[in-house]
């Protein structure tokens, strides 16, 4: 078994991997001051961006949840990998060969694990695509006919990587074995199972679509039933959960839609693979679909980060397409339950005749698909009107029952400014007075959900999501430190800012200036501990800044690493020089002077206590007393000079 990755190779990966490029695979970033980029955090739900990276430092930090670190830890956390897997993932993208030290193997999946599974899927996709193009394969002709019947030609199939899984029991497994993959790798990948006769292919006699992760790697497949003699009756099969495939964290078509989503700040969620194809081919290049699971909270988080669904910005747009049947309406109502998780307004698009985007494109052309998305109905209106359709609004009893049914939906709107407007709209749709509707909404707001106590300040109607929306996590995730610095204290603020300069702009400081400050000058224990770690280190300007941060991290207690990451990316409260990108010299000198002043003041106080003790007891040696007075006078002189110099700046 392979040993540990060579430390020099780990350092090389850190230096060569661009944290900006890596983070952009998961987060839409925008400038946030000199040398900083900001976006929605991939680790918690938020509406206002608090996730910050400094590319020149190679670090990131979220001021909302406290997550932070370097490019390797980011890949670890966002892709749920071990440290070694994250290094290997980055090295693979850089084209680097990793060396390993001699030693015992490790139990986790390594490059011969995760990366091998991804490679197996790449080989499988090529295999499936080649079979679909095989004009001599009678079964594959049926798959091509299926696509042609939906107006998808060979170019469309190639664009979306569509292929055909052969009918044979183990043809893909034998192909992968011939390409050097072990039976364990093939089974772990989810491409095959293991039975009494050996390996058997998971997908047989089906049209298959590759499911890719955010980086564009194929990590699974969706497969459509084509033949009546297929012993598995399910119309669609999907890859089971594997080390590289989590259905709640992938969206079909995201690799193709991501750039358009970020550019247009629009996300269109359709219901199937062919709907994604039809939407993209019609010009709606922001369409994605879930893969064998309902659209859930994790999917919302993914899309919100990409389209920058943030409070305080121009609204993004999210459109759901549903079939016009009962199942489609049920899915729409489920989407409404989660609607409060979006900062922007979401919409529902249902064709008048109930056709999905694939059928609509075939029947009426691409323009009809575009019009369907553009003419979508606001989610709230769709949900309310769908509910009202169940009642006889021509009778007083029906109107009262309908008002009571939709009142919890109005009450569930988190924005209190919108509730009165929605109340008036719903009253108009019902044909009742606004006061009557408001009374029903107020009643719904007061009634706790069945089996659950109401929470202060939160709507309590039946349509409230089971857990809080994006704003519920505010204030969580602060660094887990005892004695977290109290930034209300101006001196603690100065300590923090000086440490930010030390970490982010070490070239602006002289080693002697740092050495002259005793650790006791820092009031906050966390700041003192960081300073003690830095004080004896030497910054090498010939090496990248990330190496300096790694050096500091290696000498700092583990409990402070998250706080270090925060200090490494937090903005300073001063304008940076346009040419150097560094803080003004006067600003840095003022911080140093403030800490020097604190150190001198404390030393003077300590000496004065000793002098008083000697004077009171009358037992001090005259020479010792004179020495104390001389030290005291010298410190007072230095303090006066420091204050005079500071005042003259």
C-alpha positions as CSV (number, residue, x, y, z in Angstrom):
1,X,0.0,0.0,0.0
2,X,1.1,3.6,-0.7
3,X,2.5,5.6,2.2
4,X,1.9,9.3,3.1
5,X,2.0,12.0,0.5
6,X,5.4,13.7,0.5
7,X,5.3,17.0,2.5
8,X,7.1,18.9,-0.3
9,X,4.4,17.8,-2.8
10,X,1.6,19.0,-0.4
11,X,3.3,22.4,-0.2
12,X,3.6,22.4,-4.0
13,X,-0.1,21.7,-4.5
14,X,-0.9,24.6,-2.1
15,X,1.3,27.0,-4.0
16,X,0.2,26.0,-7.5
17,X,-3.5,25.5,-6.9
18,X,-5.4,28.8,-7.4
19,X,-7.9,29.1,-4.6
20,X,-9.9,31.5,-6.7
21,X,-10.3,29.0,-9.5
22,X,-11.1,26.2,-7.1
23,X,-13.7,28.2,-5.2
24,X,-15.3,29.5,-8.4
25,X,-16.3,25.9,-9.2
26,X,-18.7,26.1,-6.3
27,X,-19.3,29.8,-5.5
28,X,-20.0,32.8,-7.7
29,X,-17.5,35.4,-6.5
30,X,-17.4,39.2,-7.0
31,X,-14.8,41.8,-6.0
32,X,-15.0,43.0,-2.3
33,X,-12.2,45.5,-1.9
34,X,-8.5,45.3,-2.9
35,X,-7.3,41.8,-3.1
36,X,-10.6,40.2,-1.8
37,X,-13.5,38.3,-3.4
38,X,-16.8,37.6,-1.8
39,X,-19.8,35.2,-2.4
40,X,-22.5,33.1,-0.7
41,X,-21.0,30.6,1.7
42,X,-21.1,27.0,0.4
43,X,-21.1,25.7,4.0
44,X,-24.2,27.3,5.4
45,X,-27.4,29.0,4.1
46,X,-27.2,32.8,3.9
47,X,-28.7,35.6,1.9
48,X,-26.0,38.2,2.4
49,X,-22.5,37.1,1.2
50,X,-20.1,36.6,4.1
51,X,-17.7,34.1,2.5
52,X,-14.4,35.9,1.6
53,X,-11.2,34.7,-0.1
54,X,-7.9,36.4,-0.6
55,X,-6.3,34.8,-3.7
56,X,-2.9,36.2,-2.9
57,X,-3.0,34.6,0.5
58,X,-4.5,31.4,-0.6
59,X,-7.0,31.5,2.2
60,X,-10.8,31.8,2.7
61,X,-13.1,32.5,5.7
62,X,-16.8,32.8,6.2
63,X,-17.8,35.5,8.7
64,X,-21.2,33.9,9.0
65,X,-20.4,30.3,10.0
66,X,-16.7,30.6,10.9
67,X,-15.4,28.1,8.3
68,X,-12.0,28.9,7.0
69,X,-8.7,27.6,5.8
70,X,-6.7,27.1,2.6
71,X,-7.4,25.6,-0.8
72,X,-6.9,22.0,0.5
73,X,-9.3,22.4,3.4
74,X,-11.8,24.0,1.1
75,X,-11.8,21.0,-1.2
76,X,-12.0,18.7,1.8
77,X,-15.1,20.4,3.2
78,X,-17.0,21.2,0.0
79,X,-16.5,17.8,-1.6
80,X,-16.5,15.8,1.7
81,X,-13.0,14.3,1.2
82,X,-10.2,13.3,3.4
83,X,-7.1,15.4,3.5
84,X,-5.2,13.1,1.2
85,X,-8.1,12.8,-1.2
86,X,-8.3,16.6,-1.4
87,X,-4.6,16.9,-2.2
88,X,-4.9,14.2,-4.9
89,X,-7.9,15.9,-6.4
90,X,-6.1,19.2,-6.7
91,X,-2.9,17.5,-7.9
92,X,-4.9,15.7,-10.6
93,X,-6.2,19.0,-11.9
94,X,-2.7,20.4,-11.9
95,X,-1.3,17.4,-13.7
96,X,1.1,16.7,-10.8
97,X,2.4,13.3,-9.9
98,X,2.5,12.9,-6.2
99,X,5.3,11.1,-4.4
100,X,4.7,9.0,-1.3
101,X,6.9,8.3,1.7
102,X,7.5,4.8,2.8
103,X,5.0,3.6,5.4
104,X,1.8,1.9,6.1
105,X,-1.2,2.4,3.9
106,X,-4.3,4.2,5.0
107,X,-7.8,3.0,5.3
108,X,-9.5,5.8,3.4
109,X,-10.1,5.9,-0.3
110,X,-7.1,7.4,-2.1
111,X,-6.3,8.3,-5.7
112,X,-6.7,4.6,-6.5
113,X,-10.2,5.2,-4.9
114,X,-12.0,8.4,-5.6
115,X,-10.1,9.4,-8.7
116,X,-10.3,5.9,-10.0
117,X,-14.1,5.9,-9.6
118,X,-14.3,9.1,-11.6
119,X,-12.0,7.6,-14.2
120,X,-14.2,4.5,-14.4
121,X,-17.3,6.7,-15.0
122,X,-15.4,8.6,-17.8
123,X,-14.6,5.2,-19.5
124,X,-18.2,4.0,-19.0
125,X,-19.6,7.2,-20.6
126,X,-17.3,6.8,-23.6
127,X,-18.4,3.2,-23.8
128,X,-22.1,4.1,-23.7
129,X,-21.8,6.9,-26.2
130,X,-19.9,4.7,-28.7
131,X,-22.6,2.0,-28.4
132,X,-25.4,4.6,-29.1
133,X,-23.6,5.6,-32.3
134,X,-23.1,2.0,-33.4
135,X,-25.4,1.7,-36.4
136,X,-25.0,-2.1,-36.5
137,X,-26.4,-2.5,-33.0
138,X,-30.1,-3.3,-33.4
139,X,-30.9,-2.5,-29.7
140,X,-29.1,0.8,-29.9
141,X,-31.3,1.7,-32.9
142,X,-34.3,1.7,-30.6
143,X,-32.5,4.2,-28.3
144,X,-31.7,6.4,-31.3
145,X,-35.4,6.2,-32.4
146,X,-36.4,7.3,-28.9
147,X,-34.3,10.4,-29.2
148,X,-35.4,11.1,-32.8
149,X,-39.0,10.9,-31.8
150,X,-38.3,13.8,-29.4
151,X,-36.5,15.8,-32.0
152,X,-33.0,15.1,-30.6
153,X,-30.4,14.3,-33.3
154,X,-26.9,12.9,-33.0
155,X,-25.4,16.3,-32.3
156,X,-27.8,16.8,-29.4
157,X,-27.0,13.4,-28.0
158,X,-23.3,14.2,-28.2
159,X,-23.7,17.6,-26.6
160,X,-25.4,16.0,-23.5
161,X,-23.2,12.8,-23.5
162,X,-26.2,10.5,-24.0
163,X,-25.4,6.9,-24.5
164,X,-26.8,3.4,-24.6
165,X,-26.2,0.6,-22.1
166,X,-26.0,-2.8,-23.8
167,X,-28.4,-5.7,-22.9
168,X,-25.7,-8.1,-22.1
169,X,-25.3,-9.2,-18.5
170,X,-21.7,-7.9,-17.9
171,X,-20.5,-6.2,-21.1
172,X,-19.6,-2.9,-19.3
173,X,-17.9,-4.8,-16.4
174,X,-15.8,-6.8,-18.8
175,X,-14.9,-3.6,-20.7
176,X,-13.8,-1.9,-17.5
177,X,-11.9,-4.9,-16.3
178,X,-10.0,-4.9,-19.6
179,X,-9.2,-1.3,-19.0
180,X,-7.5,-2.2,-15.7
181,X,-10.2,-1.6,-13.1
182,X,-10.6,-4.1,-10.3
183,X,-13.9,-5.8,-9.4
184,X,-14.0,-3.8,-6.1
185,X,-13.6,-0.5,-8.0
186,X,-16.3,-1.4,-10.5
187,X,-18.8,-2.3,-7.7
188,X,-17.9,0.7,-5.5
189,X,-18.5,3.0,-8.4
190,X,-22.1,1.8,-8.6
191,X,-21.6,0.8,-12.3
192,X,-22.1,-2.9,-11.4
193,X,-23.2,-5.3,-8.7
194,X,-21.8,-8.5,-7.5
195,X,-23.7,-11.8,-7.7
196,X,-23.2,-15.5,-7.7
197,X,-22.1,-15.4,-11.3
198,X,-19.7,-12.5,-10.7
199,X,-20.2,-8.9,-11.7
200,X,-23.4,-7.7,-13.4
201,X,-24.0,-4.3,-15.0
202,X,-26.4,-2.0,-13.2
203,X,-27.7,-0.5,-16.4
204,X,-28.7,-2.9,-19.2
205,X,-30.7,-2.1,-22.4
206,X,-31.3,1.5,-21.4
207,X,-30.7,5.0,-22.7
208,X,-28.3,6.7,-20.3
209,X,-27.4,10.3,-19.4
210,X,-24.2,11.2,-17.6
211,X,-24.6,13.0,-14.3
212,X,-21.7,15.4,-13.6
213,X,-20.5,17.2,-10.5
214,X,-19.8,21.0,-10.4
215,X,-16.3,20.3,-11.8
216,X,-17.7,18.6,-14.9
217,X,-16.6,15.0,-13.8
218,X,-19.1,12.3,-14.5
219,X,-20.1,10.7,-11.2
220,X,-23.2,8.8,-12.0
221,X,-25.9,8.0,-14.6
222,X,-29.6,8.2,-15.1
223,X,-31.1,5.4,-17.3
224,X,-34.4,5.2,-19.1
225,X,-36.3,2.0,-19.8
226,X,-36.7,1.2,-23.5
227,X,-37.7,-2.5,-23.8
228,X,-40.7,-4.4,-22.6
229,X,-38.5,-7.4,-21.7
230,X,-36.5,-5.2,-19.3
231,X,-37.1,-7.1,-16.0
232,X,-36.8,-3.9,-14.0
233,X,-40.1,-2.1,-14.5
234,X,-39.0,1.3,-13.2
235,X,-39.1,3.8,-16.0
236,X,-35.9,5.5,-14.7
237,X,-33.0,4.1,-12.8
238,X,-30.2,6.2,-11.2
239,X,-26.8,5.4,-9.8
240,X,-27.0,4.5,-6.1
241,X,-25.2,6.6,-3.5
242,X,-21.5,6.1,-3.8
243,X,-18.4,7.8,-2.4
244,X,-18.5,10.2,-5.4
245,X,-22.3,10.5,-6.0
246,X,-24.8,12.0,-3.6
247,X,-28.1,12.6,-5.3
248,X,-29.1,15.4,-3.0
249,X,-26.0,17.3,-4.0
250,X,-26.1,17.0,-7.8
251,X,-28.3,18.5,-10.5
252,X,-28.4,17.2,-14.0
253,X,-27.2,19.8,-16.5
254,X,-25.5,22.0,-13.9
255,X,-22.1,21.7,-15.6
256,X,-23.7,23.0,-18.8
257,X,-26.0,25.6,-17.1
258,X,-23.6,27.1,-14.5
259,X,-22.1,29.9,-16.6
260,X,-25.4,31.1,-18.0
261,X,-27.0,30.9,-14.5
262,X,-24.2,33.1,-13.0
263,X,-24.4,35.5,-15.9
264,X,-28.2,35.9,-16.0
265,X,-28.9,35.2,-12.3
266,X,-31.6,32.8,-13.4
267,X,-32.2,29.1,-12.5
268,X,-34.8,27.0,-14.3
269,X,-35.7,23.7,-12.6
270,X,-37.4,21.1,-14.8
271,X,-38.4,17.6,-14.1
272,X,-36.4,15.3,-16.4
273,X,-33.3,14.7,-18.5
274,X,-35.1,15.2,-21.8
275,X,-36.7,18.4,-20.4
276,X,-33.2,19.8,-19.7
277,X,-32.1,18.9,-23.2
278,X,-35.2,20.5,-24.8
279,X,-34.8,23.7,-22.7
280,X,-31.1,24.1,-23.6
281,X,-31.7,23.4,-27.3
282,X,-34.5,26.0,-27.2
283,X,-32.2,28.7,-25.8
284,X,-33.0,28.3,-22.1
285,X,-29.5,27.4,-21.0
286,X,-30.1,27.8,-17.3
287,X,-32.2,24.6,-17.0
288,X,-31.3,21.8,-14.6
289,X,-33.1,18.8,-13.1
290,X,-32.8,16.6,-10.0
291,X,-31.6,13.0,-10.4
292,X,-34.1,10.5,-9.0
293,X,-35.0,12.6,-5.9
294,X,-37.2,15.5,-5.0
295,X,-35.8,19.1,-5.2
296,X,-34.6,19.7,-1.7
297,X,-32.8,22.1,0.6
298,X,-29.3,21.1,-0.6
299,X,-30.3,21.8,-4.2
300,X,-31.6,25.3,-3.1
301,X,-28.2,26.0,-1.5
302,X,-26.3,25.1,-4.7
303,X,-28.5,27.3,-6.9
304,X,-28.6,30.2,-4.5
305,X,-24.8,30.4,-4.5
306,X,-24.6,30.4,-8.3
307,X,-27.3,32.9,-9.1
308,X,-26.2,35.2,-6.1
309,X,-29.7,35.0,-4.5
310,X,-28.9,37.6,-1.9
311,X,-30.8,40.2,0.1
312,X,-29.9,43.7,-0.7
313,X,-29.2,43.1,-4.4
314,X,-31.4,43.1,-7.5
315,X,-33.5,40.0,-7.4
316,X,-32.5,36.8,-9.1
317,X,-35.2,34.6,-10.7
318,X,-36.0,31.0,-10.1
319,X,-38.5,29.1,-12.3
320,X,-39.9,25.7,-11.7
321,X,-41.7,23.8,-14.5
322,X,-44.2,21.2,-13.5
323,X,-46.5,18.9,-15.4
324,X,-50.1,20.0,-15.4
325,X,-51.4,16.8,-13.8
326,X,-52.1,16.1,-10.1
327,X,-48.5,14.9,-9.5
328,X,-47.2,18.2,-11.0
329,X,-49.5,20.2,-8.8
330,X,-48.4,18.3,-5.7
331,X,-44.7,18.9,-6.6
332,X,-45.5,22.6,-7.0
333,X,-47.0,22.8,-3.5
334,X,-44.0,21.1,-2.1
335,X,-41.8,23.7,-3.8
336,X,-44.0,26.4,-2.2
337,X,-43.2,25.0,1.3
338,X,-39.5,25.7,0.6
339,X,-40.2,29.1,-1.1
340,X,-39.2,31.1,1.9
341,X,-35.6,29.8,1.6
342,X,-35.1,32.0,-1.5
343,X,-34.3,35.7,-1.1
344,X,-35.7,36.3,-4.6
345,X,-39.1,35.5,-5.9
346,X,-39.7,32.1,-7.4
347,X,-42.1,31.2,-10.2
348,X,-44.0,28.3,-11.6
349,X,-44.3,27.6,-15.3
350,X,-47.0,25.2,-16.4
351,X,-48.0,25.0,-20.1
352,X,-51.8,25.5,-20.6
353,X,-52.1,22.0,-22.1
354,X,-49.9,20.5,-19.4
355,X,-47.0,19.6,-21.7
356,X,-43.5,19.4,-20.3
357,X,-40.7,21.4,-22.1
358,X,-39.7,18.3,-24.1
359,X,-43.2,17.8,-25.5
360,X,-43.7,21.6,-25.9
361,X,-40.6,22.0,-28.0
362,X,-41.6,19.1,-30.2
363,X,-45.2,20.3,-30.7
364,X,-44.8,24.1,-30.9
365,X,-41.1,24.7,-31.3
366,X,-38.3,26.3,-29.2
367,X,-40.0,29.7,-29.0
368,X,-42.8,28.1,-27.0
369,X,-40.4,26.8,-24.4
370,X,-38.8,30.3,-24.0
371,X,-42.3,31.8,-23.7
372,X,-43.2,29.2,-21.1
373,X,-40.3,30.3,-18.9
374,X,-40.7,34.0,-19.5
375,X,-44.5,34.0,-18.7
376,X,-44.1,32.0,-15.5
377,X,-46.5,32.7,-12.6
378,X,-45.2,33.8,-9.2
379,X,-45.0,30.8,-6.9
380,X,-47.2,32.3,-4.2
381,X,-50.0,33.1,-6.7
382,X,-49.8,29.6,-8.3
383,X,-49.9,27.9,-4.9
384,X,-52.9,30.0,-3.7
385,X,-54.8,29.7,-6.9
386,X,-54.2,25.9,-6.9
387,X,-55.6,25.7,-3.4
388,X,-58.6,27.9,-4.2
389,X,-59.5,25.7,-7.2
390,X,-60.6,23.0,-4.7
391,X,-63.4,25.2,-3.4
392,X,-66.8,26.4,-4.7
393,X,-66.1,30.2,-4.6
394,X,-69.7,30.8,-5.8
395,X,-71.1,30.0,-2.3
396,X,-70.5,31.9,1.0
397,X,-69.5,28.6,2.6
398,X,-67.0,27.9,-0.1
399,X,-65.4,31.3,0.2
400,X,-65.1,31.1,4.0
401,X,-63.5,27.6,3.7
402,X,-61.2,28.7,1.0
403,X,-60.1,31.8,3.0
404,X,-59.3,29.6,6.0
405,X,-57.3,27.2,3.7
406,X,-55.1,29.8,2.2
407,X,-54.7,32.0,5.3
408,X,-51.8,29.9,6.6
409,X,-50.1,30.3,3.3
410,X,-50.2,34.1,3.6
411,X,-49.1,33.9,7.2
412,X,-46.1,31.8,6.2
413,X,-44.6,34.7,4.2
414,X,-41.6,35.7,6.3
415,X,-41.4,39.3,5.0
416,X,-43.9,41.2,7.2
417,X,-44.0,44.0,4.6
418,X,-45.4,41.6,1.9
419,X,-48.1,40.0,4.0
420,X,-50.6,43.0,3.8
421,X,-50.1,43.1,0.0
422,X,-50.7,39.4,-0.4
423,X,-53.7,39.6,1.9
424,X,-55.3,42.2,-0.4
425,X,-54.5,40.2,-3.5
426,X,-56.0,37.0,-2.0
427,X,-59.1,38.8,-0.8
428,X,-59.6,40.0,-4.4
429,X,-59.2,36.5,-5.8
430,X,-61.7,35.2,-3.3
431,X,-64.2,38.1,-3.7
432,X,-64.3,38.9,0.0
433,X,-63.3,42.0,2.1
434,X,-59.7,42.7,3.0
435,X,-60.7,42.9,6.7
436,X,-62.2,39.4,6.6
437,X,-59.1,38.0,5.0
438,X,-56.8,39.8,7.4
439,X,-58.7,38.3,10.3
440,X,-58.2,34.8,8.9
441,X,-54.5,35.5,8.4
442,X,-54.1,36.8,12.0
443,X,-55.9,33.8,13.3
444,X,-53.5,31.5,11.3
445,X,-50.5,33.5,12.6
446,X,-51.6,32.9,16.2
447,X,-52.3,29.2,15.8
448,X,-49.2,27.0,16.5
449,X,-48.6,24.1,14.2
450,X,-49.9,20.7,15.3
451,X,-47.4,19.1,17.8
452,X,-45.0,22.1,17.6
453,X,-44.8,25.2,19.8
454,X,-44.7,28.5,18.0
455,X,-41.6,30.5,18.0
456,X,-41.4,34.2,18.7
457,X,-41.4,36.4,15.6
458,X,-42.0,33.4,13.3
459,X,-45.2,32.7,11.3
460,X,-47.0,29.7,12.6
461,X,-49.3,28.7,9.7
462,X,-49.4,25.2,8.3
463,X,-47.2,26.1,5.4
464,X,-44.2,27.2,7.4
465,X,-41.1,25.0,6.5
466,X,-40.1,22.4,9.1
467,X,-37.0,24.3,9.9
468,X,-36.0,27.9,9.6
469,X,-35.0,29.5,6.4
470,X,-31.6,31.1,5.4
471,X,-31.7,33.7,8.1
472,X,-32.0,31.2,10.9
473,X,-28.3,30.6,11.0
474,X,-27.2,34.1,11.7
475,X,-24.9,34.3,14.6
476,X,-24.0,30.7,14.5
477,X,-20.6,29.2,13.8
478,X,-18.3,31.6,15.6
479,X,-14.8,30.3,16.2
480,X,-14.9,27.8,19.1
481,X,-12.5,29.7,21.4
482,X,-12.6,30.3,25.1
483,X,-12.5,34.1,25.6
484,X,-13.5,35.1,22.1
485,X,-12.1,38.7,21.5
486,X,-14.6,41.3,22.5
487,X,-14.4,43.7,19.5
488,X,-16.4,46.4,21.3
489,X,-13.2,47.3,23.1
490,X,-11.1,49.7,20.9
491,X,-7.9,48.3,22.2
492,X,-8.9,44.8,21.3
493,X,-9.8,46.1,17.8
494,X,-6.3,47.5,17.5
495,X,-4.8,44.2,18.5
496,X,-6.9,42.4,15.9
497,X,-5.9,44.9,13.2
498,X,-2.2,44.6,14.0
499,X,-2.5,40.8,13.7
500,X,-4.3,41.2,10.4
501,X,-1.4,43.2,9.1
502,X,1.1,40.7,10.4
503,X,-0.7,37.9,8.6
504,X,-1.8,39.7,5.4
505,X,1.0,42.3,4.9
506,X,4.1,41.0,6.7
507,X,6.4,43.0,4.3
508,X,5.1,46.2,5.9
509,X,6.6,45.4,9.4
510,X,10.1,45.3,10.7
511,X,10.9,42.2,12.8
512,X,12.3,44.5,15.5
513,X,9.0,46.3,15.8
514,X,7.2,43.1,16.5
515,X,9.9,41.8,18.9
516,X,9.7,45.0,21.0
517,X,6.0,44.3,21.9
518,X,5.6,41.8,24.8
519,X,2.8,39.3,24.5
520,X,1.3,40.8,27.7
521,X,0.4,43.9,25.7
522,X,-2.5,42.0,24.2
523,X,-5.6,42.0,26.3
524,X,-7.5,39.3,24.4
525,X,-6.2,35.8,25.2
526,X,-6.8,34.6,21.6
527,X,-4.8,37.6,20.2
528,X,-2.0,37.0,22.7
529,X,-1.8,33.3,21.7
530,X,-1.6,34.2,18.0
531,X,1.0,36.9,18.7
532,X,3.1,34.5,20.7
533,X,3.0,32.0,17.8
534,X,4.1,34.7,15.3
535,X,6.7,36.6,17.4
536,X,9.6,34.2,16.8
537,X,8.9,33.5,13.2
538,X,10.7,35.1,10.2
539,X,8.9,36.1,7.1
540,X,10.6,35.2,3.8
541,X,9.6,37.6,1.0
542,X,11.0,35.2,-1.6
543,X,8.2,32.7,-0.8
544,X,4.5,33.1,-1.5
545,X,2.3,34.6,1.3
546,X,0.5,31.2,1.6
547,X,3.8,29.7,2.9
548,X,3.9,32.4,5.6
549,X,0.4,31.6,6.7
550,X,1.2,27.9,6.7
551,X,4.2,28.6,8.9
552,X,2.1,30.6,11.4
553,X,-0.6,27.9,11.4
554,X,1.9,25.2,12.2
555,X,3.0,27.1,15.3
556,X,-0.5,28.0,16.5
557,X,-2.8,25.9,18.6
558,X,-5.4,23.9,16.6
559,X,-8.2,25.6,18.4
560,X,-7.2,28.9,16.9
561,X,-6.9,27.8,13.3
562,X,-10.4,29.0,12.3
563,X,-9.7,32.4,13.9
564,X,-6.4,32.5,12.0
565,X,-8.3,32.0,8.8
566,X,-10.6,34.8,9.7
567,X,-7.7,37.2,10.4
568,X,-6.1,36.2,7.1
569,X,-9.0,37.4,5.0
570,X,-10.8,40.1,7.1
571,X,-10.7,43.6,5.6
572,X,-8.8,46.3,7.4
573,X,-10.8,49.4,8.2
574,X,-8.6,51.6,6.1
575,X,-8.1,52.2,2.4
576,X,-5.3,50.2,0.8
577,X,-2.7,51.8,-1.5
578,X,-3.7,51.5,-5.1
579,X,-0.2,50.7,-6.2
580,X,1.1,48.3,-3.5
581,X,-2.2,47.0,-2.2
582,X,-0.9,47.4,1.3
583,X,-2.2,49.6,4.1
584,X,-0.7,53.1,4.6
585,X,2.5,53.2,6.5
586,X,1.0,55.8,8.9
587,X,-1.8,53.4,9.7
588,X,0.6,50.5,10.5
589,X,2.7,52.8,12.7
590,X,-0.3,53.9,14.6
591,X,-1.2,50.3,15.4
592,X,2.3,49.6,16.6
593,X,2.4,52.7,18.7
594,X,-0.9,51.8,20.3
595,X,0.4,48.4,21.4
596,X,3.8,49.9,22.4
597,X,1.9,52.4,24.5
598,X,-0.1,49.7,26.2
599,X,3.0,47.7,27.0
600,X,4.8,50.8,28.4
601,X,1.7,51.8,30.5
602,X,1.5,48.3,32.0
603,X,5.2,48.2,32.8
604,X,5.0,51.6,34.5
605,X,2.0,50.4,36.5
606,X,3.9,47.3,37.6
607,X,7.0,49.4,38.7
608,X,4.9,51.9,40.6
609,X,3.3,49.0,42.6
610,X,6.9,47.8,43.5
611,X,8.0,51.4,44.4
612,X,4.9,51.8,46.7
613,X,5.6,48.5,48.4
614,X,9.2,49.5,49.1
615,X,8.2,53.0,50.3
616,X,5.5,51.6,52.6
617,X,7.6,48.8,54.1
618,X,10.7,50.9,54.5
619,X,12.8,47.7,54.0
620,X,14.1,48.3,50.5
621,X,17.8,48.8,49.8
622,X,18.6,52.4,48.8
623,X,20.4,51.2,45.7
624,X,17.5,48.9,44.6
625,X,15.0,51.7,45.2
626,X,17.1,54.2,43.1
627,X,17.2,51.6,40.4
628,X,13.5,51.2,40.4
629,X,13.0,54.9,40.2
630,X,15.4,55.2,37.3
631,X,13.6,52.4,35.4
632,X,10.3,54.1,36.1
633,X,11.6,57.5,34.9
634,X,13.1,55.9,31.7
635,X,9.7,54.2,30.9
636,X,7.8,57.4,31.6
637,X,10.3,59.2,29.3
638,X,9.8,56.6,26.5
639,X,6.0,56.8,26.9
640,X,6.1,60.6,26.6
641,X,8.3,60.5,23.5
642,X,6.0,57.8,22.0
643,X,2.9,59.9,22.6
644,X,4.6,63.0,21.2
645,X,5.7,61.2,18.1
646,X,2.2,59.7,17.6
647,X,0.6,63.1,18.1
648,X,2.9,64.6,15.4
649,X,1.9,62.1,12.7
